[in-house]
Amino acid sequence: MTLAGDYASALVRGFGIAAAAVLMAGAVRSAITSCPRRGARFLWLVHLVPFLTPVLLVGYAWSRFSLSLIQHPAWNQALYVFLVWLKLTPVATLALHFAPSAMSPEAAHCHRLLRRGVRSPAFRRPSALSFWLHGQGRAAGVALVVVFLLAFGEFEMASLMCIRSWTVTLFDAQVGGLALGESLRLAVPGLVCGAALLGLGLTLLFTAPARAIQPAPVRSAMGRAARTAIGLYLFGALAAVTLLPAYLVIEGTLTGFGLLPETLALAREVGASVAFGLAAAACAYLVAGWFLKGEGRVFAAGLCVPGLLGALVLALLVLALFQLPGVRAAYDTPLPLVLALSLLLFPFGLVLRLLVSALRPGEASHAASLLKSARERTVARRGRRVLWHLEGQGKLAVAFLLFCWGYFDVTASAILAPSQMTPVLVRLYNFMHYGQTAALSAMVFVCFAVPFVLLGFFFVSFRVFRG
């Protein structure tokens, strides 16, 4: 199969995954909105964990089973599509839940009443289509575009599961020594497809009225069979994408427990990954916060474009940028990778900070700020604690997620990392192609535990400092 065939298969696969994800996301969103608040939070947690699970962990865990299907490529392809669908459906649910609508639920109800009084099918069909496009159809279109972009540019899982994809072919060629100009020429179809779909998504967002309506969750009763099916999907996704990979890695680590000291040989690579993750997360977090305080929302949306094109295309563009005469001196430095990771993380940072800001309890936060500025130390300390629970924890969660995504990156890191600072995930990715071993599972366990160890260290230090 040629690269053109890889592009064609990725297009078909991406649209199939995106369509199936939007359909399932609609059902999951209905289930979440039909639950009480505590139950809805639990369902959101179960639903989002698979998306937050590092892709490399999923690919590593399923690579052994994928190798057993090497003689059955159709089944292997189906397994890959199924796993990507499970992992990306939460993105579609978020888009359906939070995308603005140009129509309120009351307007949609009035339209349904109006259509009942009109017998002419010539009126009903275009009217129903127009209302759907201005209401739920807009959110569904945005969800379809976002999931397609993520599925179309997916690389790590496809590589470990031996799936033919344009990202795998192009990445292997670039790392194998293909000239940068030729790599960019081969990446043009992927860039054009991604830019076209991204333009469609931005058009759907910016053609809404200036005061777009955030659709209120409509509680609707669900049948017992529907609730059971959605529950099986949620826990099946959690088991296949998160629990099973974690179990396999922990089991291999316990088997090779005596090999844990050998992971100290990766200390330098771990330090490099931590440094790149912190730098990129800080840049994306601060720049997103700056845009939220200002009026440059359109420019912020434009700055999201590079990150949504995918890690591979963005890394090649940044690599070409640092080949230019004026900036070539910074080529073998951390700057190219930090720039690429910051652009990759910025869209997620902007969305997450918007969500945290929208969920912020304004009156309570203002009262806590007044307590914090009190002259009496005891009152000020309590104000800081209340403000931390209201705002600080959400901001820390956003920063931690951005750091994890930067820390776990493979594609951009493999292309742009300086020669003296190889990130640990790039080294592990290379090892994973030789199969699963106890020593490698121990390395994976330790390296994937590093972000959570750092988070625990931060909490302990914070509590000690706060007194």
N, C-alpha and C positions, 0 to 999 in steps of 0.2 A: 504494500500500500504506500502510495506517495504522500508527500506532505499535504497536497490538495485533498487526498482522501482522509487524512487525519483531521483536517479542518472541517470537512463535511460531516464526519462522524461526530466530532465534538459539537457542531451546531445542532445536529439532530438530538444528540444525547442531552445537551444543555437545555433545549426547549422542552424535551420530554420531562426532565427532572423539574424544571421550573413550573410547568403546567400541573404536574402531580403535586408539587409542594404547595401551590396556591390552593388547590382543591382541598388537600388535607388541612392546610392552615385555616381555611374557612370553618371547617368542622371543629378544629381545636379551639379557635377563638369563640365559637358559639358555646362550647362546653365551659370555657373559662368564665365567660360573662354570665352563664346561668348558675354559677356557684356563688356561695357567700364569700366575703372578702378573704377569710382565712383559707378556705379551700382554693380560691383562685390563686392566691400566692403560692400555695403548694404546687398547683398545676403548672404555674409559670416556672417555678424552680425545676421541676422534673423535665419540662419541655426545653428549657434553655441550656441545661447541663450538656447535652450532646453537642450543641453548637460550640460551647466553650471548651470542649475536649480537644486537645491539640491534634491536628490532622496526622502528624507523624506517628503519634502513639496508636491511632486507629490503623494506619497502614502497616505499621510494624506487627501489630497483633494479628491482623488478618492475612499477612503475606504468606504464612505457612500454608493456610487453607487454600489461598489463591494458587500457590504452586501446585497443589494437588489437582487443580483444574486446568493446568497448562495445556492438556490435550483436549480440553473442552472450552475453547475461547468464548463461545456464546454464553455459557454459564458463568464464566469468570467476569465477563462484561456485565451480566445481569447482577452479580453480587456487588460489583463496584458501583453501578447505578443505584442499587438499593441502599448502600451505605451512604453515598453522597446525598441521596434524597432524605434519608433520616437525619443527616447532619445539617442540611440547609433549610429544612421545613420551618424551624423556629424563626429564621430570618423573614420568611414570608408572613408568618404570624405577627411578628413585630410590625411589619409594613402595613398589614391589614388593620392592625389595632391602632396605630398611631398616625397613619397617613391622613392628612386633612381632606375633608370632603367639601364639595361646593353646595351640598344640600343637607338640610337638617332632617332628622327622622320624621318631624312633623310634616315637612314638605313631601316626603316620600309617601306618607300615609294619605295626605290629601290627593296626591296623584293617583294612588290606588283607588280611592273613592270615585275620582273623576272618571277613570277608565271603566269602572263598572257601569256607569251611566251612559257610556257611548258604545253603540253596537257595531260601529264600522271597524273592521279589521285594518283598514287603511290608516286609521288614526292610531290604533292600539300599538302596532308593531314599531313604527319609527319613534313614537312617543316613549314607549317602554325602553327602547334601546338608548335614546337620548338621556333619559333619566338615569339609567344604569351607568352610562359612561360618566355622567357628572357626579354620581354618588359612589356606589360600591365599585364600579368599574375602574375608576381612577386609582383607588388603592390597590385593586387587583393588578392593574397594569404596572404600577410601581413595584409591587412585590415580584411580579414575573420578571421584570428587567433586572432587579437586584440579584435574584436567585440565579438567573441565567448567567450574569456576569461572573458570579462566584463559581458556578459549575463549569462554565466554558474555559476559565483560566486555571482550574484546579490542576496541581502538578504532583505534590508529594505522594498522595495516595495512589494516583495513577502509576507513578514510577515504581513504587514498591509492590504493586499488584500486577505489574507487567501488562498494563493497559495501553493500547496504541492511542496517542493523543498528540496534538501539535505541540503542546507545551513540553512533553517529554522529548520528542524528536528535536525540537529547537534547543532545549536546554542541553541535551547530550552533545549536540553539534557545537554549541558555543563553548562548553567546558572542554570539549575535545580539541579545540584549537581552530574552529572556523573563524574566518575573518569577521570583524564586527560589522563591516558594511554588508556582507552577505547575510549575516544573522538578522540585521535590521530589515533587509529586503524580504527575507522569509517571514518576518513577523508582521509585515504590512497587512495581510488579510486579517490576522487576529486583531490588529490595532483598528482597522476599519470597522470590523464587526462590533468590537467593543464600544467604539466611539459612537456608532450609529444607534446601538441600543441604549447607550447612556444618554445620548441626545433625546431619544424618545422618552426616557424616564424623567429627565429634567423638564421636558415640555409638559408632561402630565402634571408635574408639581407646580410649575410656574404659570400655567394657564388657569389655575384656580383663582377665585377672587382674592382681593387684598386681605380680606378678613375671612380666611377659610375656616370652615366649621370643623371642630374636632368631634367626630360622631360619638354620641353618648352610647355606652354599652347598653344594649337592649336585652333584658333578661327574657329568655324564652325557655319553656319547658322542653326537655329532651326525653325521648323514649329510652327505656331501659336498654334496649339493644344498641342504640346509638352510643349511650354512655359506656357500655361495656366495650364496644369496638374502639372508641377513642382511648379508653383506659388501657386496653391491650396495646394500642399503638404507642402511647406515651412510655409505658414501662418496657415495651419491646425495644424502642429506640434507645432508652437509657441503658438497657442491658447490652445491646449489640455495639453501641458506639462508645460507651464509657465503662460500664462494669466489667464486661468480658475482657477488653484490652487491659484494664487495670489489674484484673485477676491474673492474667497470663504473665504480665510483667512482674508482679509480686511473687508469683509462684516460681518463676525463673530466678528471681533474686534470692529467694530462700534456698533454692537448690545450689546456687553459687554464692552462698553467704560468705564463704571464706575468700572469695575473689573481690570483695568490696574494697579492700585497701588498694587494689590495682586501679580503681577509679581515680585515685589521687593524681595519676598521670595526666588526667584531663583538667586539672585545676586551672591551668593557664587558659585553656579554651573556655571553661566555665566563666572565668573572670572576664574574658572578652565579650561573651554573650551578655553577661550582666551589664557591662559598661554600655554596649550598644543598645540594649533594651531600655536602660534608664535614660540615656540621652534622647532616644527617639520618643519615648513616652513623655518625657518632660517637654520636648518641643511641641508634640501634637497636643498635649493637654493645655499648655500655656497659650498657644496660638488659637486653639478652639475657644478658650475662655476670653481671649482678647476680642474675637469676633462677636461673641455673645454680648459683650458689653457695648460694642459699637454698632454702627449702622451698615457695615459692609457685608450684609447677608448674601448678596449676589456674588460678590468676590469670593466669599467663603464657599459657596456652591461651586464656583469655578475651580477653587483650589482642591475640591474633592475629586475632580475629574481624574487627575493622574493616579490616585490611589485606587480608584474603581476600575482602572484598565487592567489590573492584575499585576502581581509581583514580577512576573517574567518580562512583560513588555516594559514596565516602568524601570526595571533594573537595566535593560538594554538601552533605554533612552538616557538614563543617568550616566551609564558607561560611555555613551557617545558624547554626552555633554562634557565629561571630564577628559575627553580626547582633544578638545579644542585648545588652541595655543595658549589662550589667556589663563586657563585653569588646569592645564596639564600637570603642573607641579604638584597639585593636590590629589593626583590620581591614586597613588599608593598610600593614602592616608585614611583615617576613619571617616572623613567628611562625606565621600560619596555614599557609603552605606547608611550613615546617620540621616542624610538627606532623603534617601529612598525609603527607609523605614518610617521616617516622620511623615512623608507623603502618604504612605500606605496606611498609617494609623490615624491620620487626620480625619477622614470621614467617620470612622467609628468613634473617635474622640468627640467630634462635634455632635453626633447623634446622642451619645451617652451623656454628655454634659447638658444637652437640651432636655433630655428626659429627667435628669437629676434636678435641673432648674424648674421644670414643670411640676415635679412632685414635691418641691420644697414647700413646707408649711410657712407661708409668709408671716402671719401674725406671731406665731410661736417663735420663729427665728428672730424677729425684730425684738420681741420681749427678752429673749436670751442675750441678744447683743446689748440691750440696755443693762442687763445684769452683769455682763462681762465688763462693762465700762464703769461699774460702781467703784467707789473709793475703798470700801471695806474688802479686805482680801478674801474673806470667806465667801462673801456674796459673789465677788468676781470669779472665784474658782468654780463655784457652782454654775455660774453663767457659762463659763467655758465648757464645762461638762455637758450642759444641756445643748449648747451650740454644736458640740462635737457629735452628739447623738442625732441631732436634727440634720446637720449638713456635712460634718466632717467625715462620717462613715461612708456616705454616698460618694463623696469626692475621692476618698481613699480607694473605694471599690473600682471607680472609673480608672484611676491612675494604675491600680494593680492589674486590671485587665489589659490596659494598653501596654504595660511592661511585659506581661506574659506573651502577648501577641508578638511584640518585638523580639523577645528572648527566644521564642520558638520558631522564628522565621528560618527558612532554609533557602528558598529560591534566591532572594535578593542577596542574602549573606554569601552564598556560594559564588556569586558573580562579582560582587563588589567589595568583599572583605579584603583589607590589606594583607599582604603576604605574611606579616609578623603577628597578625591577630585573627586567627581562624576561629570562628564561633563553634561551640561544642556541638550544636545540632547539625552542622555541616559534616563534622567528623563522624557523628553517629549515623547520619544518613548514608555515608559511604560504607560504614560497617554493616548496615542492615541489608545490603545487597548480597551479603555472604550467608544469610540465613540467621535463624534465632539460636543463640547460645546462652548458657547461664552467665558467662562473663558479660555479654552484651546486655542482657536483661538487667544485670546489676548496674551497669553504666547508665542505662536508660532510666532506671528507678532513681538513682542518685541525682542525675541531671534534671529530671522532671520534678524532683522534690525541692530543688534549690529555690525557686520562687516562693514556695510556701514557707520554707525555713526563713527566708528573708522577711516575709510578712510577719511571721511569729516574732522574729527579733525586733521588728519595728514596734509591734504592740507592747512587748515587754519593756523596751526602752521608753516608749511613750508613757506607760503607766508609772515607771520609775521617775521619769522626769516630771510628770504631773504631780507625783506625790500622792 
